[in-house]
Amino acid sequence: MIVNPEIESYIDGLLPPRDEVLAEMERAAARRKIPIIGPAVGRVLAQLVMISRARRIFELGSAIGYSTIWLARAAGPDAEVHYSDASEKNAREARGYFERAGVASAIHVHVGDALSILRETPGNFDLIFNDVDKEGYLSVLETVPPRLKPGGIFVTDNTLWHERVLMPKEPSDKAVVEFNRKLYGSARFFTTLLPIRDGLSVGVRL
C-alpha cells in the first residue's frame, strides 16, 4: 500500500456506492485479477474531466472499460471517448458494459496496439489517459505532447508502481522511474504525482 492501509480503508469508506454496472465490473476484476483503476481513482479522472471540460478523450490501455465509463460519464453525451486495447475479448466485454452503462454512443472502440492507434487517430485531444504496459511509458511520453491541445491533461496510472520506484530492479520498474523523471523534467508539462492507490501523475500541457 502506498499510504497507511487504515487511511486507504477510510477513503474507501467515504466513497458513495457505485451503480450496478461499475459494481459488477469491480467484482469481476477482483475475481479475475483484472487490473482496473478502482473507484477512488475513477473519481479523480471524472473530476479532471469536469474541471477541464474535456470532450475529446483518448485512453491508452482500456482493458474491460472500467475507466472508460468514468471518463465518458463525466464528459457527457456529446463527448468523443476513444477506448483502445490489444484484446478483442476485452473489447467485446467492454462493449457490453458500455451499452448497459448508457455511454456506448460516445465511445469509439479500437482493438490493437494502443499507441499505434493514437498515432493513426487524427486531431488533438483534451485529455489522454495512459495505462499501457509500463515498458511502453517512455514511448507514450514521446508521442502524447503534440496530440494534446494547450491546457490539455495527460494522466498516467501506476507511477508509484507498487513502491518499486524506490528500488527499481525489473525493466518495468526502471521504465516507470525514467518516465517520472522525464515527465517532471519536461518543459511541455506542469506535473504533479498524486499518491493515491498506485500513484497517479497529472500533467497539464503548456
TAZI-V289921 format. One record per pair of residues at least 4 apart in sequence whose ideal C-beta (glycine too) atoms are under 7 Angstrom apart, sorted by the first residue. I is the first residue (numbers start at 1). J is the second residue. D is the distance in Angstrom with one decimal. If there is no record, write none. Layout:
# TAZI-V289921
I:J:D
I:J:D
This chain:
# TAZI-V289921
1:5:4.8
1:8:5.8
2:160:5.4
2:163:6.8
2:195:5.2
2:197:6.9
2:198:6.5
2:199:6.5
3:7:5.0
3:8:6.0
3:195:6.2
5:9:6.3
6:10:6.4
7:11:6.5
8:12:6.3
9:13:6.3
10:14:6.9
11:40:5.9
12:40:6.8
15:39:5.2
15:40:6.5
18:22:3.8
18:23:4.6
18:26:6.8
18:39:5.9
19:23:6.7
20:24:6.2
21:25:6.5
21:97:5.8
21:100:5.0
21:101:4.6
22:26:6.4
22:69:6.5
23:27:6.6
24:28:6.3
25:29:6.2
25:36:6.9
25:64:6.3
25:66:4.9
25:97:6.2
26:30:6.4
27:31:6.2
28:32:5.9
28:34:6.9
29:34:4.2
29:36:4.5
29:66:6.8
34:63:6.0
34:64:6.0
35:63:6.8
36:63:6.5
36:66:4.2
36:67:6.9
37:41:4.0
37:42:5.6
37:66:6.6
37:67:4.8
37:157:6.0
38:42:6.6
38:197:6.0
39:43:6.4
40:196:6.0
40:197:6.0
41:45:6.5
41:157:7.0
41:196:6.2
41:197:5.2
41:200:5.8
42:46:6.4
42:67:6.4
42:70:4.0
43:47:6.3
44:48:6.4
44:196:6.6
44:200:6.2
45:49:6.6
45:67:6.3
45:70:5.1
45:71:5.8
45:129:6.7
45:155:6.6
46:50:6.3
46:70:5.1
46:73:6.9
46:74:3.8
47:51:6.0
48:52:6.0
48:127:6.7
48:153:5.6
48:155:6.5
48:202:6.7
49:54:4.7
49:71:6.0
49:74:3.8
49:75:5.2
49:127:6.3
50:74:5.4
52:126:6.3
52:127:6.5
52:153:5.5
54:75:6.0
54:126:3.6
54:127:4.0
54:153:6.7
55:75:5.7
55:78:6.6
55:79:4.8
55:80:6.7
55:126:5.9
56:80:5.0
56:125:5.0
56:126:5.0
57:71:5.4
57:75:6.1
57:79:6.7
57:81:4.7
57:82:6.8
57:125:6.2
57:126:6.4
57:127:4.8
58:82:4.5
58:118:5.7
58:121:6.9
58:125:4.9
58:128:4.9
59:67:6.5
59:68:5.7
59:71:6.6
59:82:6.3
59:83:5.8
59:84:6.3
59:129:4.7
60:84:6.1
60:114:4.2
60:115:6.5
60:118:6.4
60:128:6.8
60:129:6.7
60:130:4.8
60:131:6.5
60:132:5.0
60:140:6.2
61:84:6.9
61:85:6.5
61:114:5.3
61:131:4.2
61:132:4.0
62:67:6.8
62:68:5.3
62:83:4.4
62:84:5.8
62:85:4.7
62:94:6.6
63:85:6.1
63:90:5.5
64:90:5.6
64:93:5.0
64:94:5.3
64:97:6.7
65:69:6.1
65:83:6.0
65:94:3.2
65:97:5.3
65:98:6.1
67:71:6.3
67:129:6.6
67:131:7.0
68:72:6.0
68:81:6.3
68:83:4.9
68:94:6.7
68:107:6.2
69:73:6.1
69:97:6.7
69:98:7.0
69:101:4.9
69:103:5.9
70:74:6.4
71:75:6.1
71:81:5.5
71:129:6.8
72:79:6.2
72:81:4.6
72:103:4.0
72:106:4.9
72:107:5.7
73:103:6.1
75:79:3.3
75:81:6.2
75:106:7.0
77:106:6.2
79:106:4.8
80:106:6.7
80:108:6.9
81:106:5.4
81:107:4.9
82:108:4.9
82:110:6.3
82:121:6.3
83:94:6.2
83:107:5.5
83:108:6.8
83:109:4.9
83:110:6.5
84:110:4.4
84:114:4.0
84:117:4.8
85:90:4.8
85:91:5.7
85:111:6.5
85:114:7.0
86:112:6.4
86:113:6.3
87:91:6.6
88:92:6.4
88:111:5.2
89:93:6.6
90:94:6.1
91:95:6.4
91:109:5.5
91:111:4.9
93:97:6.8
94:98:6.2
94:109:6.8
95:99:6.6
95:104:7.0
95:109:6.1
96:100:6.6
97:101:5.9
98:103:5.4
98:104:4.1
98:107:5.4
99:104:4.8
103:107:5.9
110:117:4.5
112:116:6.3
112:117:5.6
113:117:6.6
114:118:6.5
114:132:5.4
115:119:6.6
115:132:6.9
115:136:6.5
115:139:5.9
115:140:6.2
115:143:5.9
116:120:6.4
117:121:6.1
118:143:6.4
118:147:6.5
119:143:6.4
124:147:5.8
124:148:6.3
124:149:4.7
125:147:5.8
125:148:5.9
125:152:6.3
126:149:6.2
126:152:5.3
127:152:6.3
127:153:4.6
127:155:6.9
128:144:5.4
128:147:6.6
128:148:6.1
128:154:5.4
129:155:4.8
130:137:7.0
130:140:5.1
130:155:6.8
130:156:4.3
131:157:4.5
132:136:4.5
132:140:6.3
134:158:6.7
134:161:6.7
134:172:3.9
134:175:5.1
134:176:5.3
135:171:5.7
135:172:5.7
135:175:5.0
136:140:6.0
137:141:6.4
137:175:5.4
137:176:6.3
137:179:4.0
138:142:6.8
138:175:6.1
138:178:6.2
138:179:5.7
139:143:6.3
140:144:5.8
141:179:6.0
141:182:5.9
141:183:6.2
143:147:6.8
144:148:6.2
144:154:5.6
145:188:4.7
145:205:6.7
148:152:3.5
148:154:6.1
148:205:4.2
149:205:6.9
150:205:5.8
151:204:6.6
151:205:6.3
152:205:4.4
153:202:6.5
153:204:6.0
154:189:6.4
154:203:4.2
154:205:6.6
155:200:6.6
155:202:5.5
156:201:4.5
157:198:6.9
157:200:6.0
158:176:6.9
158:198:4.8
158:199:6.2
159:176:6.2
159:180:5.7
159:193:5.6
159:199:4.0
159:200:6.7
159:201:4.4
160:165:5.8
160:195:6.6
160:198:5.6
160:199:2.9
161:165:5.4
161:173:6.2
161:176:4.4
161:198:6.8
161:199:6.8
162:198:6.4
164:168:6.0
164:173:4.2
165:173:6.8
165:176:5.8
165:177:5.2
165:180:6.8
168:173:3.6
168:174:4.7
168:177:4.9
169:173:5.7
171:175:6.1
172:176:6.6
173:177:6.5
174:178:6.2
175:179:6.1
176:180:6.4
177:181:6.5
178:182:6.2
179:183:6.0
180:184:6.3
180:193:6.8
180:201:7.0
181:185:6.1
182:186:6.2
183:189:6.2
183:191:5.3
183:201:6.2
183:203:6.0
184:191:5.3
188:205:6.5
188:206:5.8
189:203:3.6
189:204:6.4
189:205:6.3
189:206:6.4
190:203:6.7
190:204:4.7
190:206:6.0
191:201:6.1
191:202:6.9
191:203:4.2
192:202:5.4
193:199:6.0
193:201:4.8
194:200:4.6
194:202:6.5
195:199:6.3
196:200:5.6
